[in-house]
Amino acid sequence: MLVLSRKVGEKILIGDKIAITVVRVAQGIVRIGVEAPEELPIVREEIKGRLAEASADRTRTAGS
């Protein structure tokens, strides 16, 4: 894991098409902005499992 320090307004670039910007830091919470191609899904880790579960439910329902 690469760990970087950034100030508000500074960016981290991932390749040529993804930019992560520190938008705000307050009370232990960091707000970030993500710029990426529309075809690249961006999902918070804590909801990834829920999305996979919902997809599996739809697959089971369609197969019935």
GICOR-V713278 format. One line per field, one symbol per residue. burial: + if it has 16 or more other C-alpha atoms within 10 Angstrom, else -. Layout:
burial: ???
This chain:
burial: ----------+--------+++------------------------------------------
